[in-house]
Amino acid sequence: MFLFGKTRSCILVLLAVLSMANFAFALSFDSSNETRSSKLYWKSNLIPISISASLFTGNPAIRPDSDVSGAISRSLETWEKAANIKFEATITDSFSVSPPGKSGDGVSLLTIAQTPENLMLFGGDPNDVSARTRVFYSGKGNITEADIVLNPYQQFSTDGSFGTFDLEATLTHEIGHLLGLEHSLVLGSTMQENQAKNGVYGLPAFSSRTLSEDDIAAVRSIYGVSGDSADCCGSLSGRLTFSKGKPAASFFVWLEEFRTGRVISGTSTNAEGDFSFESLPIGEFDVFVRLNSRGSGMMNFTPERLGRVRIENGKNFVLDRKLSPRSNDFELKYVGFSGQLSVLSIPLEPGKTFVVYLGGRNFDSKELLVAFSSPFINIVPGTMMDHDFGKDLSVVSFEVRLEEEIPDGDYTVAVRKADGASDVLVGVLTVGKQFNGINSYLIN
């Protein structure tokens, strides 16, 4: 069966352009949107946020006995530990966010109240959304206000109650938007676009409470590092083109740690094919690329390895490459445990063996080679098998063994056919991010 945790948590952005003061724009960003050409950021590293009393007044959207104060504090502290920022949180009796317009009221509000102003952010259809964040910013990219509305028609908890959204995980994601971050294409990141409800894979959905390497690199690229850090930072930039010089626009570039295979960071090329990474840790990394989004044109582009780079403190590595695209006749779309398929990363525990499912289009167990970038992850020979999920969906499963020494982080699954065509799910195996419970997918 399917158990999708595909509820989107979107960021709604209002643009106040200083040179066009009579106009305002509303944009909704998700992973299919082209990356903005410039980053949004708070001008000061001291960021104010007002917590509405609606979160503490026995709101029916929050299960009784939930640790609301703790969830808010921990989610703010999670981002403070990652970058050079500090939140100034206060409690307010205000329930409603700023009305639509070219500028807000200057108060960044976190609320769950069921008011007309708040519900307008959900566009009249709040059924599939856990929360939304609206950011006001100037033509220079300076954030002037950011409002977070938790969906009052959903249920939130802090104890993993089945069928509810985890309050701390939701807040951690939305605060990332408040800081100016977009959605990530690294499936194990907190800022990836889909949020699970508790119960997907039979587990509490706690993993998004903890930032991935990709989340940390993204926020540090805007606000810098908090305190002294011996392993940070360098940068990488480059341009991707095709053989005739045409820019490779809307391609996803990601870095994996050379010795461990951990996904470190990901970004997308712009219209000119340019990409850049800032605030990367020091070390050697393999660089890969695939098409940013699928559904048209070169939707089955085979991922490529661009090369290996050495990131050094205070230096920028330049990597320009020409792509040689080839199309696939198959596609990976889903991952899962115990008969459940989803678009969400799966939590794994070191030293254990798990049954992992892959779903997609036009493949079977007899023609696939499954591989991992990490030497700490191995497929158990002879365990690959097919499953019948209907004629329009190909599904295989296999046993995966994790070594005890595997570092915490997100890891990629790659599959390849005999003709060399391949596909990947980037950062889809998550190790060490608050693993919870033992289920039937665990072998030993």
C-alpha positions as CSV (number, residue, x, y, z in Angstrom):
1,M,0.0,0.0,0.0
2,F,0.9,3.6,-0.2
3,L,1.3,5.8,2.8
4,F,2.4,9.2,1.5
5,G,3.6,11.9,3.8
6,K,3.5,14.4,0.9
7,T,1.9,17.3,2.7
8,R,3.5,20.4,1.4
9,S,4.8,23.2,3.6
10,C,5.1,26.1,1.3
11,I,6.7,29.5,1.5
12,L,4.6,32.4,0.3
13,V,6.6,35.4,-0.6
14,L,5.5,39.0,-1.0
15,L,8.0,41.2,-2.9
16,A,8.1,44.9,-2.0
17,V,10.2,46.5,-4.8
18,L,11.6,49.8,-3.6
19,S,11.9,51.2,-7.1
20,M,8.3,50.2,-8.0
21,A,6.6,51.2,-4.8
22,N,3.1,51.0,-6.4
23,F,3.4,47.2,-7.1
24,A,3.6,44.1,-5.0
25,F,4.0,40.5,-6.1
26,A,2.9,37.2,-4.5
27,L,5.0,34.1,-5.3
28,S,4.7,30.6,-4.0
29,F,8.0,28.7,-4.0
30,D,8.4,24.9,-4.1
31,S,11.0,22.6,-5.5
32,S,9.8,23.0,-9.1
33,N,10.5,26.7,-9.1
34,E,13.7,28.1,-10.6
35,T,16.1,29.2,-7.9
36,R,16.1,32.9,-7.1
37,S,19.0,34.9,-8.5
38,S,19.7,36.5,-5.1
39,K,19.3,35.3,-1.6
40,L,16.9,36.8,1.0
41,Y,18.3,37.6,4.4
42,W,17.8,39.6,7.5
43,K,20.1,42.6,7.6
44,S,20.7,42.1,11.3
45,N,21.8,38.8,12.8
46,L,19.4,39.5,15.8
47,I,16.1,38.3,14.4
48,P,12.8,39.2,16.2
49,I,9.9,36.8,16.4
50,S,6.6,37.3,18.2
51,I,4.9,34.1,19.5
52,S,1.1,34.4,19.5
53,A,-0.8,33.4,22.6
54,S,-2.9,31.2,20.3
55,L,-0.3,28.5,20.7
56,F,-0.8,28.4,24.4
57,T,-4.5,28.8,25.0
58,G,-5.7,25.2,24.6
59,N,-6.0,25.4,20.8
60,P,-7.8,22.3,19.5
61,A,-5.3,22.0,16.7
62,I,-2.6,21.1,19.2
63,R,-3.0,17.9,21.2
64,P,-3.3,18.3,25.0
65,D,-0.1,17.9,27.0
66,S,2.1,18.9,24.0
67,D,5.3,20.6,24.9
68,V,4.6,23.7,22.9
69,S,7.2,26.0,24.6
70,G,9.9,23.3,24.4
71,A,9.2,22.7,20.7
72,I,9.4,26.4,19.9
73,S,12.6,26.9,21.9
74,R,14.3,23.9,20.5
75,S,13.5,24.7,16.9
76,L,14.9,28.2,17.3
77,E,18.0,26.9,19.0
78,T,18.6,24.4,16.2
79,W,19.1,27.2,13.7
80,E,21.1,29.4,16.2
81,K,23.6,26.6,16.6
82,A,24.0,26.2,12.9
83,A,24.8,29.8,11.9
84,N,25.7,33.3,13.2
85,I,22.1,34.3,14.2
86,K,20.2,34.9,17.4
87,F,16.4,35.0,17.8
88,E,14.7,37.6,20.0
89,A,11.4,35.8,20.9
90,T,8.5,37.5,22.7
91,I,4.9,36.5,23.6
92,T,2.1,38.6,22.1
93,D,-1.7,38.7,22.3
94,S,-1.8,39.2,18.5
95,F,-3.5,36.3,16.6
96,S,-3.5,37.5,12.9
97,V,-0.6,38.1,10.5
98,S,-0.4,41.2,8.3
99,P,-3.0,41.5,5.6
100,P,-1.8,41.2,2.0
101,G,0.0,44.2,0.6
102,K,3.3,45.5,-0.5
103,S,4.5,45.7,3.1
104,G,3.6,44.2,6.4
105,D,3.1,45.6,9.9
106,G,6.8,45.0,10.8
107,V,5.9,42.2,13.3
108,S,7.1,38.7,12.5
109,L,4.3,36.5,14.0
110,L,4.1,32.8,14.7
111,T,0.5,31.9,15.1
112,I,-2.1,29.1,14.8
113,A,-5.2,31.1,15.2
114,Q,-8.2,30.5,12.9
115,T,-8.7,34.1,11.7
116,P,-9.5,35.3,8.1
117,E,-6.1,36.9,7.7
118,N,-4.3,33.7,8.6
119,L,-6.5,31.4,6.5
120,M,-5.9,33.6,3.4
121,L,-2.4,32.3,3.3
122,F,-3.7,28.8,2.5
123,G,-5.7,29.9,-0.6
124,G,-8.9,28.4,0.6
125,D,-7.7,24.8,0.5
126,P,-5.7,24.0,3.7
127,N,-6.2,20.2,3.6
128,D,-2.7,19.3,2.4
129,V,-0.6,22.0,4.1
130,S,0.9,21.9,7.6
131,A,1.9,25.5,7.6
132,R,2.9,28.5,5.5
133,T,5.4,31.2,5.9
134,R,5.1,34.6,4.3
135,V,8.2,36.8,3.9
136,F,8.2,40.5,3.1
137,Y,11.5,41.8,1.6
138,S,12.9,44.8,-0.2
139,G,14.2,45.0,-3.7
140,K,17.7,44.5,-2.2
141,G,16.7,41.2,-0.7
142,N,16.5,42.4,2.9
143,I,13.8,40.6,4.9
144,T,11.6,43.1,6.8
145,E,9.0,40.7,8.2
146,A,8.3,37.0,8.1
147,D,5.0,35.5,9.4
148,I,4.4,31.8,10.1
149,V,0.9,30.3,10.2
150,L,0.4,26.8,11.5
151,N,-2.6,25.3,9.8
152,P,-5.5,25.4,12.4
153,Y,-7.3,22.7,10.5
154,Q,-4.5,20.2,11.0
155,Q,-3.5,18.3,14.2
156,F,-0.1,18.9,15.9
157,S,1.6,17.0,18.7
158,T,5.1,16.7,20.3
159,D,4.8,13.0,21.4
160,G,4.6,11.3,18.0
161,S,0.9,10.7,18.0
162,F,-0.2,8.8,14.9
163,G,-1.7,10.9,12.2
164,T,-0.6,14.3,13.5
165,F,2.2,16.6,12.4
166,D,5.2,16.9,14.7
167,L,5.1,20.5,16.0
168,E,8.9,20.8,16.4
169,A,9.7,19.4,13.0
170,T,7.1,21.7,11.4
171,L,8.5,24.8,13.2
172,T,12.1,23.9,12.3
173,H,11.2,23.8,8.6
174,E,9.2,27.0,8.7
175,I,11.8,28.9,10.6
176,G,14.2,27.9,7.7
177,H,11.8,29.8,5.4
178,L,11.7,32.7,7.8
179,L,15.5,32.9,7.5
180,G,15.2,33.1,3.7
181,L,15.8,29.5,2.7
182,E,14.0,27.8,-0.1
183,H,13.1,24.1,-0.4
184,S,15.9,21.6,-0.9
185,L,16.1,18.7,-3.3
186,V,18.1,16.7,-0.8
187,L,15.4,14.3,0.4
188,G,16.9,13.9,3.9
189,S,17.1,17.6,4.6
190,T,14.8,19.5,6.9
191,M,14.1,22.0,4.1
192,Q,12.9,19.4,1.6
193,E,9.4,20.2,0.5
194,N,7.4,17.2,1.8
195,Q,6.7,16.7,5.5
196,A,5.6,13.4,6.9
197,K,2.8,13.0,9.5
198,N,3.6,10.7,12.4
199,G,3.0,7.1,11.3
200,V,4.6,7.1,7.9
201,Y,6.9,4.0,7.9
202,G,5.3,3.3,11.3
203,L,7.6,5.8,13.0
204,P,7.3,9.2,14.6
205,A,8.2,11.9,12.1
206,F,11.0,13.5,14.2
207,S,13.9,13.5,11.8
208,S,13.2,17.0,10.5
209,R,13.8,18.4,13.9
210,T,17.5,17.9,13.2
211,L,19.3,19.8,10.5
212,S,21.2,18.0,7.7
213,E,24.6,19.0,6.3
214,D,22.7,20.5,3.4
215,D,20.5,22.7,5.7
216,I,23.6,23.8,7.7
217,A,25.5,24.8,4.5
218,A,22.5,26.7,3.2
219,V,22.0,28.8,6.3
220,R,25.7,29.4,6.8
221,S,25.9,30.7,3.2
222,I,23.6,33.5,4.2
223,Y,24.6,34.3,7.8
224,G,28.0,32.8,8.3
225,V,29.3,30.4,11.0
226,S,28.5,30.7,14.7
227,G,31.8,31.1,16.6
228,D,35.1,29.6,15.6
229,S,35.0,26.5,13.3
230,A,38.1,24.7,12.3
231,D,36.4,22.8,9.4
232,C,34.8,25.8,7.7
233,C,34.7,27.3,5.2
234,G,35.5,27.3,1.5
235,S,33.4,27.7,-1.7
236,L,32.8,26.1,-5.1
237,S,31.4,27.7,-8.2
238,G,31.1,26.8,-11.9
239,R,29.1,26.8,-15.1
240,L,27.5,23.8,-16.8
241,T,26.9,23.9,-20.6
242,F,26.0,21.5,-23.4
243,S,28.4,20.7,-26.3
244,K,27.3,23.7,-28.4
245,G,27.6,26.1,-25.5
246,K,23.9,26.2,-24.5
247,P,23.6,26.8,-20.8
248,A,22.5,23.8,-18.7
249,A,19.7,25.7,-16.8
250,S,17.7,24.1,-14.0
251,F,20.0,21.3,-13.2
252,F,20.6,20.1,-9.7
253,V,24.2,19.9,-8.5
254,W,25.1,18.1,-5.3
255,L,28.3,17.3,-3.3
256,E,29.0,14.0,-1.5
257,E,31.9,13.6,0.9
258,F,34.6,11.5,-0.8
259,R,35.5,9.1,2.0
260,T,32.0,8.6,3.5
261,G,29.5,9.3,0.7
262,R,27.5,11.7,2.9
263,V,25.5,14.3,1.0
264,I,26.9,17.7,2.0
265,S,25.1,20.3,0.0
266,G,23.0,20.8,-3.1
267,T,22.0,23.7,-5.4
268,S,20.5,24.4,-8.8
269,T,22.0,26.1,-11.9
270,N,20.5,29.4,-13.0
271,A,19.4,30.4,-16.5
272,E,23.0,30.8,-17.5
273,G,24.0,27.4,-16.2
274,D,25.9,28.9,-13.2
275,F,26.0,27.3,-9.8
276,S,27.7,28.2,-6.5
277,F,28.2,26.7,-3.0
278,E,29.3,28.9,-0.1
279,S,30.3,28.0,3.5
280,L,31.3,24.4,2.6
281,P,33.3,22.4,5.1
282,I,36.9,21.7,4.4
283,G,37.6,18.4,2.6
284,E,37.4,16.4,-0.6
285,F,34.0,16.0,-2.3
286,D,32.6,14.3,-5.4
287,V,30.3,16.5,-7.5
288,F,27.3,15.2,-9.3
289,V,24.5,16.6,-11.5
290,R,21.0,15.6,-12.6
291,L,18.0,17.4,-14.0
292,N,16.4,19.7,-11.4
293,S,12.8,18.7,-12.0
294,R,11.1,16.1,-14.1
295,G,8.0,15.9,-16.3
296,S,9.0,17.5,-19.6
297,G,11.8,17.6,-22.1
298,M,14.8,15.7,-20.8
299,M,12.9,14.3,-17.8
300,N,15.0,11.1,-17.8
301,F,18.5,12.6,-18.0
302,T,21.1,10.2,-16.7
303,P,22.9,11.7,-13.7
304,E,26.6,12.5,-14.2
305,R,29.7,12.7,-12.0
306,L,31.4,16.0,-12.7
307,G,34.6,15.3,-10.8
308,R,36.3,15.6,-7.4
309,V,37.1,18.9,-5.7
310,R,39.2,19.8,-2.7
311,I,37.6,22.6,-0.6
312,E,40.1,24.7,1.3
313,N,39.5,27.3,3.9
314,G,39.0,30.8,2.4
315,K,39.4,29.6,-1.2
316,N,37.0,29.1,-4.1
317,F,37.2,26.1,-6.3
318,V,36.0,26.6,-9.9
319,L,34.5,23.7,-11.8
320,D,33.2,24.3,-15.4
321,R,31.9,21.3,-17.3
322,K,30.2,20.4,-20.5
323,L,27.4,17.9,-20.1
324,S,26.7,14.9,-22.4
325,P,23.1,14.2,-21.7
326,R,21.5,10.8,-22.4
327,S,18.0,9.8,-21.8
328,N,16.8,7.0,-19.6
329,D,13.9,4.6,-20.3
330,F,13.2,4.3,-16.5
331,E,12.8,6.5,-13.5
332,L,13.1,6.3,-9.7
333,K,10.4,8.1,-7.8
334,Y,9.7,6.5,-4.4
335,V,11.4,4.8,-1.5
336,G,10.0,2.9,1.4
337,F,9.8,0.2,4.1
338,S,7.6,-2.7,4.9
339,G,5.3,-2.3,1.8
340,Q,4.9,1.5,2.3
341,L,6.2,3.8,-0.5
342,S,6.7,7.5,-0.1
343,V,8.7,10.4,-1.4
344,L,10.3,10.9,2.0
345,S,13.7,9.8,3.2
346,I,13.9,6.7,5.3
347,P,15.6,6.6,8.8
348,L,18.3,3.9,9.2
349,E,20.4,2.8,12.2
350,P,24.1,1.9,12.2
351,G,25.0,-1.8,12.5
352,K,21.6,-3.0,11.3
353,T,20.1,-4.6,8.2
354,F,16.9,-3.2,6.7
355,V,14.6,-4.1,3.8
356,V,14.4,-1.1,1.5
357,Y,11.9,-0.6,-1.3
358,L,12.4,1.4,-4.5
359,G,9.5,2.4,-6.8
360,G,9.2,4.1,-10.2
361,R,8.8,3.3,-13.8
362,N,10.0,0.6,-16.2
363,F,12.5,-1.5,-14.3
364,D,12.7,-4.9,-12.6
365,S,15.1,-6.8,-10.3
366,K,16.7,-8.8,-13.1
367,E,18.2,-5.7,-14.8
368,L,19.1,-3.4,-12.0
369,L,22.3,-2.8,-10.2
370,V,21.9,-0.9,-6.9
371,A,24.8,1.1,-5.7
372,F,25.7,3.4,-2.8
373,S,28.4,6.1,-2.7
374,S,29.2,5.1,0.8
375,P,31.5,2.2,1.7
376,F,29.5,1.9,4.9
377,I,26.3,0.8,3.1
378,N,26.1,-2.6,1.3
379,I,23.3,-4.5,-0.4
380,V,23.0,-8.1,0.8
381,P,23.6,-10.4,-2.2
382,G,20.6,-12.4,-3.5
383,T,18.0,-10.3,-1.7
384,M,16.7,-8.3,-4.7
385,M,13.0,-9.1,-5.6
386,D,10.1,-7.6,-7.5
387,H,6.7,-6.6,-6.0
388,D,3.3,-6.1,-7.7
389,F,2.0,-2.6,-7.0
390,G,0.0,-2.4,-10.3
391,K,0.9,-2.2,-13.9
392,D,1.9,1.4,-13.9
393,L,4.5,1.1,-11.0
394,S,7.7,-0.9,-10.9
395,V,8.8,-1.8,-7.3
396,V,11.8,-3.8,-6.1
397,S,13.1,-4.5,-2.6
398,F,16.4,-5.6,-1.2
399,E,18.3,-5.9,2.1
400,V,20.7,-3.2,3.1
401,R,23.4,-3.5,5.7
402,L,24.9,-0.5,7.5
403,E,28.3,-0.7,9.2
404,E,28.6,0.4,12.8
405,E,31.1,3.1,11.8
406,I,28.8,5.0,9.3
407,P,28.7,8.7,10.1
408,D,25.4,10.4,10.7
409,G,24.0,12.0,7.6
410,D,22.1,11.6,4.3
411,Y,23.1,9.1,1.7
412,T,22.1,8.6,-2.0
413,V,20.8,5.4,-3.7
414,A,21.7,4.9,-7.3
415,V,20.4,2.3,-9.7
416,R,21.9,1.4,-13.1
417,K,20.9,-0.8,-16.0
418,A,23.3,-2.8,-18.2
419,D,23.3,-0.2,-20.9
420,G,24.7,2.4,-18.5
421,A,21.4,4.4,-18.0
422,S,21.0,5.3,-14.3
423,D,18.9,7.3,-11.9
424,V,19.3,8.4,-8.3
425,L,17.4,9.5,-5.1
426,V,19.7,12.1,-3.5
427,G,20.1,11.9,0.3
428,V,17.2,9.4,0.6
429,L,18.8,7.3,3.3
430,T,19.1,9.2,6.6
431,V,21.3,7.8,9.3
432,G,21.4,9.0,12.9
433,K,18.7,11.8,12.8
434,Q,16.6,10.7,15.8
435,F,15.9,7.1,14.8
436,N,12.8,6.0,16.5
437,G,11.6,2.5,17.1
438,I,12.0,-0.9,15.6
439,N,9.6,-2.1,13.0
440,S,9.1,-5.1,10.7
441,Y,11.5,-3.7,8.1
442,L,14.4,-4.3,10.6
443,I,16.1,-7.6,10.0
444,N,18.5,-7.6,12.9
